[in-house]
Amino acid sequence: MAEPEVMEPVVAEPVMTGPEAAGAEVPEPEASRPAVTGPGSMSVETWVERLGGPDGPERYRRYTLGTLAFFAAAEAALWAFWIKTSDAGTLASALVATVGATHVGVQLLLSRAALRRYLGAGPRPVGLVALYVAVTVAMAAVGCALLAAGRIGERDLASYLIWLMMFYAGPPMLALPRRAGVALVGAVPTAALGAAVASGLSGELLGLAVGGFLLMVPFMATAMRVTGWSVRLIEELAKARATQARLAVAEERLRFGRDLHDVLGRNLAVVALKSELAVQLARRGREEAVAQMEEVQHIAQESQREIRAVVRGYRTADLLAELAGARSVLEAAGIDCRIENGPAARLPVPTQAALGWVVREGTTNMLRHAQGGSRCEVSVRATVSGWVALVMENDGAGTAPRHGTGSGLPGLRERLAEVDGTLTTERRPGGIFRLTARIPWETAE
C-alpha cells in the first residue's frame, strides 16, 4: 500500500497557529538538522526508522522477495547471454535453455520457501532441495557432455559452470541447517569440477573455474544466509518495539490507578465516616451535623482538585504509545491501520506529547465519523522543508464537513501552538480525509 506523502492541502483551508499565523517567518532548516526523507534523500538512519516500525518487517520482506526474483531474472539473462555467445548449435542451445529455465524456476521457488522456513513460517522444503540439486547436477552434466562431444569450447564450459554454481549455492544454504547446507553446497561444485576435468577441461581455464568456485560459491551462500538473518532481525526489532509500547501503556495505566487510589482512597473513607457521623447527629437533632457535612463538602472539593491534578499529569500523551494504541483500537474496529514511526523516537517530550494528542484525536474522529472506513495510514517523518510532520489519512469520510460543538480540533490547535505547530485538514474524492500536523525542527530540537 502506498504511503501517504506530506504535501500542502488542496481542498480545505489550513488552520494555522504559532509564528506563521502571526505573519512571522519560520527560519529555514540548518545543516545540523536530521536528514530529511524526501524522495531524493534516504539516509541510513531513515531506513532503520522505516524498517523498525510496525510495518517494517512486511516492507523488508517485500524487498527481500523482490531481490530473490531479481536473482532469478539475472540467472535467466546470463543463460540467454551464454546461449547467444556460444557456438553450441541449435539442438544444444535448446537443451541448455530448457534445463536453464527449469533451474531458474526451481531456484526461485526454493528461495522463497527457504526464506519462509528460516523465519519459522513454513516447513523445511526438503523436496524442493532434492529437486534443485537434481536439476543443478543435470545442468552441469549437460555442459560437460557438450564439451566432451566438441560442441562447445573449454572457455564456454568454464563460464557455464561458474555461473551455474554461483546461483546454485544460495538457496540450499538457507533451506537446510548450517552443517548440512555447507556439506551440500560444497559437494555439488566439487562433483561438477571432477566431471569437467573428466570431460577435458584443463590448464588455465580449469584454474579459472576453480578460482570462480572458491570465490563465488561461498560468497553467494553467505549472502543468502545473511539475507534471511537480516529479515528475522528486522521482525524481532519490530516485535521488541511493539512490546516496549505495550509496556509503556501498561505502566501508565498502573501509575494512573495508583494515583487515583492514593487520592480517592483516603478521601472517600473520610467522606463515608463523616457522612455517617452527620446522619447520626442529625437524627439526634444536634447542630454539629451541619459542621460535619461542611467538612464533607470541603473534602469533596479538595478531592476534585486532586483528581484534576492527577488527570493533567496522566494526559501527557506519549507518541509511540499513542501510535500503538491507535493501531490496536482501529484494528479491533475492523480498520486496517498502517503506521510508519519515522523519527518519532528521537523527538523531545513536548513534541511527542503534541503529536500524540493529534493521533488520539484523529483516531477518535475516525471511529466517530468514518462510517464504513476500512483503512488508515499514519506516518511521522521529516519533510524537505525542515518540519516534523504527522499525517493521518483514512477512508470512509463523509462528503460534507461535520459541524459540531466538540473541542477536538481547537484543543489540537492550542497544543500545537505551544510548539509553533500548524494543523491542516483535507477532504479528497472517494471519502478520503487527511489530517496533517507540522512542527518545525527548531522547536523539536
C-alpha positions as CSV (number, residue, x, y, z in Angstrom):
1,M,0.0,0.0,0.0
2,A,1.4,3.4,-1.0
3,E,2.4,5.5,1.9
4,P,0.9,9.0,2.3
5,E,3.1,11.8,1.2
6,V,3.4,15.0,3.1
7,M,2.1,17.8,0.9
8,E,0.2,21.0,1.1
9,P,-3.6,20.6,1.2
10,V,-5.6,21.3,-1.9
11,V,-9.2,21.3,-0.7
12,A,-9.6,22.8,2.8
13,E,-8.0,26.0,4.0
14,P,-5.3,25.3,6.6
15,V,-6.0,26.3,10.2
16,M,-2.6,27.7,11.4
17,T,-1.3,28.6,14.8
18,G,2.1,29.8,16.1
19,P,4.5,32.0,14.2
20,E,3.1,31.6,10.7
21,A,-0.4,32.7,11.9
22,A,1.1,36.0,13.2
23,G,3.0,36.6,9.9
24,A,6.4,35.8,11.3
25,E,8.8,33.9,9.1
26,V,9.9,30.5,10.2
27,P,13.7,30.1,9.8
28,E,14.9,27.7,7.1
29,P,16.4,24.4,8.4
30,E,20.1,24.4,9.0
31,A,22.7,21.8,8.1
32,S,22.7,20.4,11.6
33,R,19.1,19.1,11.3
34,P,18.4,15.4,10.8
35,A,18.4,14.1,7.3
36,V,15.1,14.6,5.5
37,T,13.1,11.8,3.9
38,G,12.1,13.3,0.6
39,P,12.1,11.1,-2.4
40,G,15.6,12.0,-3.3
41,S,17.2,11.7,0.1
42,M,17.1,8.5,2.1
43,S,19.8,8.2,4.9
44,V,20.8,5.0,6.7
45,E,19.1,6.4,9.8
46,T,15.9,6.9,7.9
47,W,15.9,3.3,6.6
48,V,16.4,2.0,10.1
49,E,13.5,4.0,11.3
50,R,11.3,2.9,8.4
51,L,12.2,-0.8,8.8
52,G,12.0,-0.8,12.6
53,G,8.4,0.5,12.6
54,P,5.3,-1.7,12.9
55,D,5.1,-2.2,9.1
56,G,8.8,-2.5,8.7
57,P,9.0,-6.3,8.6
58,E,6.3,-6.6,5.9
59,R,8.1,-3.9,3.8
60,Y,11.5,-5.5,4.3
61,R,10.2,-8.9,3.4
62,R,8.8,-7.5,0.2
63,Y,12.2,-6.0,-0.6
64,T,13.8,-9.4,0.0
65,L,11.4,-11.3,-2.1
66,G,11.9,-8.8,-4.9
67,T,15.7,-9.3,-4.6
68,L,15.2,-13.1,-4.9
69,A,13.2,-12.5,-8.0
70,F,15.9,-10.3,-9.4
71,F,18.5,-13.0,-8.8
72,A,16.3,-15.5,-10.8
73,A,15.9,-12.9,-13.6
74,A,19.7,-12.3,-13.6
75,E,20.4,-16.0,-13.9
76,A,17.9,-16.3,-16.8
77,A,19.6,-13.3,-18.5
78,L,23.1,-14.9,-18.1
79,W,21.9,-18.2,-19.7
80,A,20.4,-16.2,-22.6
81,F,23.7,-14.4,-23.0
82,W,25.7,-17.7,-22.8
83,I,23.5,-19.3,-25.5
84,K,23.8,-16.3,-27.8
85,T,27.6,-16.1,-27.5
86,S,28.5,-19.8,-27.6
87,D,28.6,-22.0,-30.7
88,A,26.7,-24.9,-29.2
89,G,24.3,-25.3,-32.1
90,T,20.5,-25.2,-32.2
91,L,19.8,-28.5,-30.5
92,A,22.4,-28.0,-27.7
93,S,21.2,-24.4,-27.2
94,A,17.6,-25.6,-26.9
95,L,18.6,-28.2,-24.4
96,V,20.6,-25.7,-22.3
97,A,17.7,-23.2,-22.5
98,T,15.2,-25.9,-21.3
99,V,17.3,-27.1,-18.4
100,G,18.3,-23.5,-17.5
101,A,14.7,-22.3,-17.4
102,T,13.8,-25.2,-15.1
103,H,16.8,-24.3,-12.9
104,V,15.7,-20.7,-12.7
105,G,12.1,-21.6,-11.8
106,V,13.1,-24.1,-9.1
107,Q,15.7,-21.7,-7.7
108,L,13.0,-19.0,-7.2
109,L,10.5,-21.4,-5.6
110,L,13.2,-22.8,-3.3
111,S,14.5,-19.4,-2.3
112,R,11.0,-18.2,-1.3
113,A,10.3,-21.5,0.6
114,A,13.7,-21.4,2.3
115,L,13.1,-17.9,3.5
116,R,9.7,-18.8,4.9
117,R,11.3,-21.8,6.7
118,Y,14.2,-19.7,8.1
119,L,11.6,-17.3,9.5
120,G,9.7,-20.1,11.1
121,A,6.6,-19.6,8.8
122,G,6.8,-22.9,6.8
123,P,8.1,-26.4,6.7
124,R,11.6,-27.3,5.6
125,P,11.4,-27.7,1.8
126,V,13.3,-31.0,1.6
127,G,11.6,-32.0,-1.7
128,L,12.5,-28.7,-3.4
129,V,16.1,-29.0,-2.2
130,A,16.3,-32.5,-3.7
131,L,14.7,-31.3,-7.0
132,Y,17.1,-28.3,-7.1
133,V,20.2,-30.4,-6.6
134,A,19.0,-32.9,-9.3
135,V,18.4,-30.1,-11.8
136,T,21.7,-28.5,-11.0
137,V,23.6,-31.8,-11.4
138,A,21.7,-32.4,-14.7
139,M,22.7,-29.0,-16.0
140,A,26.3,-29.5,-15.1
141,A,26.2,-32.8,-16.8
142,V,24.8,-31.2,-20.0
143,G,27.7,-28.7,-20.0
144,C,30.3,-31.4,-19.5
145,A,28.7,-33.6,-22.2
146,L,28.7,-30.8,-24.7
147,L,32.5,-30.2,-24.1
148,A,33.2,-33.9,-24.4
149,A,31.3,-34.0,-27.7
150,G,33.2,-31.0,-29.0
151,R,30.0,-28.8,-29.3
152,I,31.5,-26.1,-27.0
153,G,34.9,-24.9,-26.0
154,E,36.7,-25.1,-22.7
155,R,36.1,-21.3,-22.1
156,D,32.4,-21.8,-22.7
157,L,32.3,-24.6,-20.1
158,A,34.3,-22.6,-17.5
159,S,31.9,-19.7,-17.6
160,Y,28.9,-22.1,-17.7
161,L,29.9,-23.9,-14.6
162,I,30.9,-20.7,-12.7
163,W,27.5,-19.1,-13.3
164,L,25.7,-22.3,-12.5
165,M,27.4,-22.9,-9.2
166,M,27.2,-19.3,-8.2
167,F,23.4,-19.3,-8.4
168,Y,23.1,-22.8,-7.0
169,A,24.9,-22.0,-3.7
170,G,22.4,-19.7,-2.1
171,P,19.0,-21.5,-1.6
172,P,20.3,-24.8,-0.1
173,M,22.3,-22.8,2.5
174,L,19.2,-21.0,3.6
175,A,16.8,-24.0,3.4
176,L,19.0,-26.5,5.4
177,P,20.7,-26.5,8.8
178,R,24.1,-24.9,8.7
179,R,26.2,-28.0,8.6
180,A,24.0,-29.8,6.1
181,G,23.9,-26.7,3.9
182,V,27.7,-26.3,3.9
183,A,28.1,-30.0,3.0
184,L,25.6,-29.9,0.2
185,V,26.8,-26.6,-1.2
186,G,30.4,-27.9,-1.2
187,A,29.7,-31.4,-2.6
188,V,27.9,-30.4,-5.9
189,P,30.6,-27.9,-7.1
190,T,33.3,-30.5,-6.3
191,A,31.5,-33.2,-8.3
192,A,31.0,-30.7,-11.1
193,L,34.7,-29.9,-11.2
194,G,35.5,-33.6,-11.3
195,A,33.1,-34.1,-14.3
196,A,34.6,-31.1,-16.0
197,V,38.1,-32.4,-15.7
198,A,36.9,-35.8,-17.0
199,S,35.3,-34.2,-20.0
200,G,38.5,-32.3,-21.0
201,L,38.7,-29.1,-19.0
202,S,42.3,-28.3,-18.1
203,G,45.0,-25.7,-17.8
204,E,44.3,-22.1,-17.2
205,L,40.6,-22.4,-17.8
206,L,40.4,-25.2,-15.1
207,G,42.2,-22.8,-12.7
208,L,39.7,-20.1,-13.7
209,A,36.8,-22.4,-12.9
210,V,38.4,-23.4,-9.5
211,G,39.0,-19.8,-8.6
212,G,35.5,-18.8,-9.6
213,F,34.1,-21.6,-7.5
214,L,36.2,-20.7,-4.4
215,L,35.2,-17.0,-4.7
216,M,31.5,-17.0,-5.8
217,V,30.1,-20.2,-4.1
218,P,31.0,-19.2,-0.5
219,F,30.0,-15.6,-1.2
220,M,26.5,-16.4,-2.5
221,A,25.9,-19.0,0.2
222,T,26.9,-16.5,2.9
223,A,24.9,-13.7,1.3
224,M,21.7,-15.8,1.2
225,R,22.1,-16.8,4.8
226,V,22.7,-13.2,5.9
227,T,19.7,-12.1,3.9
228,G,17.4,-14.5,5.9
229,W,19.1,-13.4,9.2
230,S,18.5,-9.7,8.4
231,V,14.8,-10.3,7.7
232,R,14.5,-12.1,11.0
233,L,16.4,-9.4,12.8
234,I,14.0,-6.7,11.5
235,E,11.0,-8.7,12.6
236,E,12.4,-9.2,16.1
237,L,13.2,-5.4,16.3
238,A,9.6,-4.6,15.4
239,K,8.3,-7.1,18.0
240,A,10.6,-5.5,20.6
241,R,9.3,-2.1,19.8
242,A,5.7,-3.2,20.0
243,T,6.4,-4.9,23.3
244,Q,8.0,-1.7,24.6
245,A,5.0,0.4,23.6
246,R,2.6,-2.1,25.3
247,L,4.7,-2.0,28.4
248,A,4.6,1.8,28.4
249,V,0.8,1.8,28.1
250,A,0.5,-0.8,30.9
251,E,3.0,1.2,33.1
252,E,1.0,4.4,32.6
253,R,-2.3,2.6,33.5
254,L,-0.7,1.3,36.7
255,R,0.5,4.8,37.6
256,F,-2.9,6.3,37.0
257,G,-4.6,3.6,39.0
258,R,-2.1,4.1,41.8
259,D,-2.5,7.8,41.8
260,L,-6.3,7.5,41.8
261,H,-6.1,5.1,44.7
262,D,-3.9,7.4,46.7
263,V,-6.1,10.4,46.1
264,L,-9.6,8.9,46.4
265,G,-9.0,6.0,48.8
266,R,-8.3,8.1,51.9
267,N,-10.7,10.9,51.0
268,L,-13.6,8.6,50.2
269,A,-13.0,6.8,53.5
270,V,-13.1,10.1,55.4
271,V,-16.3,11.2,53.4
272,A,-18.0,7.9,54.3
273,L,-17.1,8.3,58.0
274,K,-18.1,11.9,58.4
275,S,-21.3,11.3,56.4
276,E,-22.3,8.5,58.8
277,L,-21.5,10.7,61.8
278,A,-23.5,13.6,60.3
279,V,-26.5,11.2,59.8
280,Q,-26.3,10.1,63.4
281,L,-26.0,13.7,64.7
282,A,-28.9,14.8,62.6
283,R,-31.2,12.1,63.9
284,R,-30.4,13.4,67.4
285,G,-31.1,16.9,66.4
286,R,-27.5,18.0,67.1
287,E,-26.2,21.1,65.3
288,E,-22.8,19.5,64.8
289,A,-24.2,17.6,61.9
290,V,-24.0,20.8,59.8
291,A,-20.3,21.2,60.5
292,Q,-19.7,17.6,59.6
293,M,-21.4,18.0,56.3
294,E,-19.5,21.2,55.6
295,E,-16.3,19.2,56.1
296,V,-17.6,16.5,53.7
297,Q,-18.2,19.3,51.2
298,H,-14.7,20.6,51.7
299,I,-13.2,17.1,51.3
300,A,-15.2,16.6,48.1
301,Q,-14.0,19.8,46.6
302,E,-10.4,19.0,47.6
303,S,-10.7,15.6,46.0
304,Q,-12.0,17.2,42.8
305,R,-8.9,19.4,42.6
306,E,-6.6,16.5,43.3
307,I,-8.2,14.4,40.6
308,R,-7.8,17.2,38.1
309,A,-4.1,17.4,39.0
310,V,-3.8,13.6,38.5
311,V,-5.6,13.7,35.2
312,R,-3.4,16.6,34.0
313,G,-0.3,14.5,34.7
314,Y,-1.8,11.5,33.1
315,R,-2.8,13.3,30.0
316,T,0.7,13.9,28.7
317,A,0.4,11.7,25.6
318,D,3.4,9.6,24.5
319,L,3.6,9.4,20.8
320,L,4.8,5.8,20.4
321,A,2.3,4.6,23.0
322,E,-0.5,6.6,21.2
323,L,0.5,5.1,17.8
324,A,0.4,1.6,19.3
325,G,-2.9,2.3,21.0
326,A,-4.4,3.7,17.8
327,R,-3.4,0.7,15.8
328,S,-4.9,-1.7,18.4
329,V,-8.2,0.2,18.6
330,L,-8.6,0.7,14.9
331,E,-7.8,-3.0,14.1
332,A,-10.3,-4.0,16.7
333,A,-12.9,-1.9,14.9
334,G,-12.0,-3.7,11.6
335,I,-9.9,-0.9,10.1
336,D,-6.6,-1.8,8.6
337,C,-4.0,0.5,10.1
338,R,-0.6,1.1,8.6
339,I,1.9,3.0,10.7
340,E,5.4,4.5,9.9
341,N,7.1,5.7,13.0
342,G,9.9,7.6,11.2
343,P,11.8,9.9,13.7
344,A,9.2,9.6,16.4
345,A,11.5,8.1,18.9
346,R,14.0,10.9,18.5
347,L,11.6,13.7,19.2
348,P,11.6,15.6,22.5
349,V,8.8,15.1,25.1
350,P,6.8,18.3,24.3
351,T,6.8,17.4,20.6
352,Q,5.8,13.8,21.2
353,A,3.0,14.9,23.5
354,A,1.6,17.4,21.0
355,L,1.7,14.8,18.1
356,G,0.4,12.1,20.5
357,W,-2.7,14.2,21.0
358,V,-3.1,14.5,17.3
359,V,-3.0,10.7,17.0
360,R,-5.5,10.3,19.8
361,E,-8.0,12.9,18.5
362,G,-7.6,11.7,14.9
363,T,-8.4,8.1,16.0
364,T,-11.4,9.3,18.0
365,N,-12.8,11.2,15.0
366,M,-12.2,8.3,12.7
367,L,-14.2,5.9,14.9
368,R,-17.0,8.5,15.2
369,H,-17.3,9.9,11.7
370,A,-15.6,7.4,9.2
371,Q,-18.7,5.2,8.7
372,G,-17.6,2.3,6.6
373,G,-13.9,3.1,6.8
374,S,-11.6,0.2,6.0
375,R,-8.1,1.6,6.1
376,C,-5.9,4.2,7.9
377,E,-2.3,5.3,7.3
378,V,-0.3,7.2,9.9
379,S,3.2,8.5,9.2
380,V,5.7,10.5,11.1
381,R,8.5,12.0,9.0
382,A,10.8,14.9,8.4
383,T,9.7,17.0,5.4
384,V,12.0,18.6,2.8
385,S,11.0,22.0,4.1
386,G,12.5,21.3,7.6
387,W,9.4,20.4,9.6
388,V,8.4,17.3,11.5
389,A,5.0,16.2,10.1
390,L,2.4,13.7,11.3
391,V,-0.1,12.7,8.6
392,M,-3.3,10.6,9.3
393,E,-5.3,9.6,6.3
394,N,-8.4,7.4,6.2
395,D,-11.3,6.5,4.0
396,G,-15.0,6.4,4.8
397,A,-15.3,10.1,5.5
398,G,-18.5,11.9,4.5
399,T,-18.5,14.3,1.6
400,A,-19.6,17.3,3.7
401,P,-17.8,18.6,6.8
402,R,-19.3,17.9,10.1
403,H,-20.3,20.9,12.3
404,G,-20.5,20.1,15.9
405,T,-19.7,21.5,19.3
406,G,-16.7,19.3,20.0
407,S,-13.4,20.8,21.2
408,G,-11.1,18.3,19.5
409,L,-9.6,20.5,16.7
410,P,-9.5,23.7,18.8
411,G,-7.7,21.7,21.5
412,L,-5.2,20.3,19.0
413,R,-4.5,23.8,17.7
414,E,-3.8,25.0,21.2
415,R,-1.4,22.2,21.9
416,L,0.4,22.7,18.6
417,A,0.6,26.4,19.2
418,E,2.8,25.7,22.2
419,V,5.4,24.1,19.9
420,D,4.9,26.6,17.0
421,G,3.0,24.0,15.0
422,T,0.3,24.0,12.4
423,L,-2.8,21.9,11.7
424,T,-4.4,21.3,8.4
425,T,-7.3,19.1,7.3
426,E,-8.2,18.0,3.8
427,R,-11.1,16.1,2.2
428,R,-10.4,14.2,-1.1
429,P,-12.6,12.4,-3.6
430,G,-13.7,8.9,-2.6
431,G,-14.3,9.7,1.1
432,I,-10.6,10.3,1.9
433,F,-9.8,12.5,4.9
434,R,-6.3,13.7,5.7
435,L,-5.2,15.4,9.0
436,T,-1.7,16.9,8.9
437,A,0.2,18.3,11.9
438,R,3.5,20.0,11.4
439,I,6.2,21.2,13.9
440,P,9.4,23.0,12.9
441,W,12.7,21.3,13.6
442,E,13.8,24.4,15.5
443,T,11.2,23.6,18.1
444,A,11.7,19.9,18.1
445,E,15.4,20.0,18.8
